[in-house]
Amino acid sequence: MSALAWGIKASLLGYVRGMADGSVTLAGGAEELDGGFRFPAADAAGQTGADAPLAFRGSVTLTGHGGMLRVTIADPALVDTGDGWVLEIADPDDPGIRLPFATLAGFDGERATGAALTEDGADLFFGPYERGTAIDDPRVVA
């Protein structure tokens, strides 16, 4: 495992980039790829074995509307909860806390399918999305 390739939500990125003051800013090692972003692998806080999350680092911050829109997606991780897979991010209000951003209908170790916002994930956007809204499926790449 070396990186997470993830477009977040293509229509959202198009919307932000279409705003007069819209901006997509990368930090912490995240890179822009054709059709999304690459988050490099990170140390999973010393965790190893089958229960360790697939952890990545870097951030993508979306801003616009004169500062009214500001969403940061940082340090994603794919976590096996025992009941399925979840895509977590660092909580934008407290980076020491992990936020379950999206559920995954399936994950085969490389490709996730059926990524959909959780209630916490939808709340980051203050209204236009609700729980269950489909987002881009992430994948682990070499």
N, C-alpha and C positions, 0 to 999 in steps of 0.2 A: 504494500500500500504506500503510495507516495503523495496522492493529492485527491481532493474532491472537486469534480467538475460539476458546476451547478449554475443554471441560468436564473435562479430565484423565481421570477415570474416575468416572462418576456413582455407581456402587455403592460405591466407596471413600469418596467424600464423604458419602454417606448413612450409612455405617458410622461415620465419624469424628464426624459431627454427632449421631449417636445415642448416643454415649458420654457418661457423666455428666461427664467432664472433657475431652471432645473439643473441639477448637478448629480453626478455619480462619482464618488470619491473612494479610492482604494487605499488601504493601509495594512500594515502588519504582515506583508508577504502575499496578500491576495493579488492576483493578476487577472487582467481581462483577456478572455479567449473569444474566438468567434462564437457567438451564441451564448455567452455566459462568462463565468469566472472560474478561476482555479485557486483553491485554498490548499496550501501545502500541508503535509502531515505534521502533527504536533505530538508532543509527549502527553500521554493520557494520565498525567499525575501519578506516574509510577505503576499504573494498573497494567496487568498482563493477563493473558489467558483468554478463554472464550467469553468471559463476562466484561472484558475491557471494551470501552467504546472505541469506535474508529474516530479519532479526534483530529481536527484540522485547525489551522490558525489563519488569521487575517480578517479583514472587515471590508464591507461595502456599505457606504452611507449614502442614502438618497435624500436630497434636499430640494426644496422649492417652495412656491407660494409665499415668498417673502419671509421664509423661516417657519411658516405654519406646518410644513411637511418636513420632518426629519426622522428617518428610520435607519437604524444601524443594524446590520446583520453581521455578527461577529463570531468567530471561533466555532463554526458548526461541528457537530459530532453526530454520528449514526450510532444509536444506542439500542441494544436488544433489551427490552423491558421484561421479557419472559412471556408477555402476551402479544408481542409483535415488535416492530421496529418504530423508533421515533427519531426525528431529526431535531436535535437540540441546538440552541444558540446561546451565547452569553446574554443575560438579561441586560438590555440597554440602560436600565436604571441602577443596576448593581451587577457589574461584570463578574463578581464572585459567585453569582447564582446562575444556574442553568435553567433555561426556559424551554419547555417542550413546544417547539414552533410548528411542527407538522407531524402527522402520522404517515406511515408508509404502508400501503396495502401489501407490498412484498419487497424483499431484498435478498438477492442471491449471492451476496458477497462482493458484487461488482455493480450491478444495476438495481436501482430502486424503482418501484412502480407505484402508481396511485398516491403520490404525495398530495396531502390535503392539510390545510391550516387547522390547527387546534384552536380552541377558544383563546388561549394566551397569544398564539400567533396572530389571529385576526384582530385582537385588541391593539396590537402595535400600530395598526393602520387607521385607527379612530373612525371606523364606519364603512368604508367602501367594500370591505370583505367581511364574510362571516365564517364561522367554523364550518369546515367541509369544503371551502373554496379550493379548487385544484391549483397547485403551483407546479413549477417545472420539477421533473424528477431528477434527483442527483445521481451521480455515478462515481465510483472510485476508479481512478486511472493511474497508470504507471508514470 
